[in-house]
Amino acid sequence: MKNLDPRRVRWIRARMGILCSLMGLALGSVIACAWRVQVDDGPAWRVVADRQRQRRLHMEPKRGTIYDRNGSPLAISVDVPSVTADAEEMVRGKDGVAEEPVLVDASKRLAQVLSLSPEEIRTKLEPRRHFAWIKRRITAEEAVAVRDLSDPRKTPSPLRGLSIEGEGHRFYPGRELGGPLLGFVAPDGEGKDGIELGFDEELRGSAEEIRGLRDRSGRLLFDGPGEEQSLQGHDLTLAIDEGIQHVAELEIDSAMRTYETRGGALVVVDPFSGELLAMASVPGYNPNDYSESDPEARRDRSMTDRFEPGSVMKPFMLAGALAADAVRPNDKIDCGHGVYRIGRVTIHDTHINDMLTPTQILARSSNIGALRIGLQLGESGLYSAYRRFGFGEPTSIQLPGEASGVLRPRARPWNETETASASFGQGITVTTLQLAMAMSAIANGGRLLEPVLVKSVTDARGNVVRESSTRVRRQVIPASVAKTVAEMLTAVTEEGGTAVEAGIPGFRVAGKTSTAQKVDPATGKYSTDKYTAVFVGFVPVERPRIVVAVVLDEPMIGHYGGDLAGPVFRRVAEASLRYLGVTPPASSARLDDISRDGDPADVVIAGTRSSPSPIVASPPILLASSSDVERIPDAKGMAAHDVVATMAKAGFVARVEGWGRVVRQSPAAGTPAPRGSAVSVVLEPPS
């Protein structure tokens, strides 16, 4: 610059100074802005950045698993792929291209691989949200096709903003096993019916405190260890035993098919712990395909259906009378030769009886004997006895839809006629679960327990959140009275009782039958052809291990509780005892051989053997004179309905086991036998 004019040099230096000053000001401004953004406004921008990175974090907690008492899974959640889209990113990735053609093109391409209509997908993309479900629970082939659409190596025009999300899907390994009891889970993740609904809050879990980010590849990153576990709901361990539940459902379903019933329910309880080992309801359904099932099949009839119990209430009435000293075990009750008139109502017994002991009243199921005891107990005493056994109130099973039953239809005392009817189970309603828990009170020494369905609740780390224990609601009757009634109930399943078919070889069984008439809604009167067949009992009497309650609703083939529900009890109880490892004693005691010092039931139990002829619960038309001998018809290949009709026409009683077609019978066809004899037939489904 020495050769330049000094004035020009000064001008150049001035311009350079000005330029440097401007650049310095600009740099200072940039630094000031950076300081303000990164330091002064840093926390606010970090929140915005976190929101941007977390805005597509749509992780639903994995639903907890439901196990049976032995750890076998009854309901589990598996991850299945679902397609989501970020419509904003999908449009942003097409520079210089209008939004509408981009969304139209994406809708058509996605519709081809997902088997959806383009209009349906376009409706989901048009709001241009950062997150939208495109299709949930897709197949593996569809997931591969969606990934190919967003892979630049597979397509010249990849779609941006597509993601494959892992979403929980409920799966029931046992298929129909325990369907009405377990319930199902809707696509939105909410439990519907049964345990899935009753314990939905525990099973769903909570993800409010989860802090997670997704990287550019869509991988989920957690802030700290163990966060994945907080995305899981609690696990439930039930008191239900999968093996016993399977047997219960198999037998009650077979009975429904054989006797052509509208439905049925069966409950198995441990009488000393209150644990529910099985709760079966038919017809059932497969929760995996709940949308294909009839809503009627989804309800658990064992706790939702109320019915008039009939004679099965007599043990509870008698227990209340014994506890109140209204009757003694060796009293003789006048049964009026089978006829009793009260007010304008005349009550008849199925069999003609005169003087009977309480045990004989149970064994012969005398309604007149029961009402005479009930009237001695009185209206308030009978009502109190039923309430103490848990009737007319929920059992606290913690499942939705439980019915409490009805003792009094109106808030007033029973009149004399209503008291008499209630003594043998008419005019009141109960549930199968209530019957099982009430009979458990007789079996365990008089303690009414709360049913235990869920034994424990554990979190994803295996920590026990809640554990159930045996809870005694109240002492219903003294232990001595419970023991007396239990011994009396053995007469029902022994020779001369109404439930010989419920007897188990090698074991002493206590129980009670019921053949309850149903009320016809059209007339408001008791129907002559619609019944509820019931049996509830426990075994072994000396140390009861299980209580089984069986209810068959409106059987079309036969209707007596001893003939229909009794064999179901026997088969379920036999299988359950073998499963539990309970073996019969070396010698099976019969009523004639029982001797217990100081037991007031001894006198009447011995009196049970004074009956010259057994009481057979079968239709009167079949009780022909034993002097008439007929040859047994050949039933091979017949269906159950045809067997019953053919045997009845010939004068015999058909004892049906299984379903399908007859494969064998005993005695054999052509064998001479007295009219009224029983013929056992075994049915099997066609191969």
FENJO-V814042 format. One line per field, one symbol per residue. burial: I if it has 24 or more other C-alpha atoms within 12 Angstrom, else O. A space follows every 50 residues. Layout:
BEGIN
burial: ???
END
This chain:
BEGIN
burial: OOOOOOOOOOOOOOOOOOOOOOOOOOOOOOOOOOOOOOOOOOOOOOOOOO OOIIOIIIIIIIIIIIIIIOOOIIIIIOIOIIIIIIIIIIIOOOOOOOOO OIIIIIIIIIIOIIOOOIOOIIOIIIOOOIIIIIIIIIOOOIIOIIIIII OOOOOOOIIIIIIIIIIIIIIIIIIIIIIIIIIIIOOOIIIIIIIIIIII IIIIIIOOOIIIIIOOOOOOOOOOOOOIIIIIIIIIIIIIIIIIIIIIII IIIIIIIIIIIIIIIIIIIIIIIIIIIIIIIIIIIIIIOIOOOOOOIIII IIIIIIIIIIIIIIIIIIIIIIIIOOIIIIIIIIIIOIIIOOOOOOIIII IIIOIIIIIIIIIIIIIIIIIIIIIIIIIIIIIIIIIIIIIIIIIIIIII IIIIIIIIOOOOOIOIIIIIIIIIIIIIIIIIIIIIIIIIIIIIIIIIII IIIIIIIIIIOOOOOOOIOOOIOOIIIIOIIIIIIIIIIIIIIIIIIIII IIIIIOIIIIIIIIIIIIIOOOOOOOOOOIIIIIIIIIIIIIIIIIIIII IIIIIIIIIIIIIIIIIIIIIIIIIIIOOOOOOOOOOOOIIOOOOOOOII IIIIIIIIIOIOOIIIIIIOOIIOOOOOOIOIIIIIOIIIIIIIOOIIOI IIIIIIIIIIIIIIIIIOOOOOIIIIIIIIIIIIOOO
END
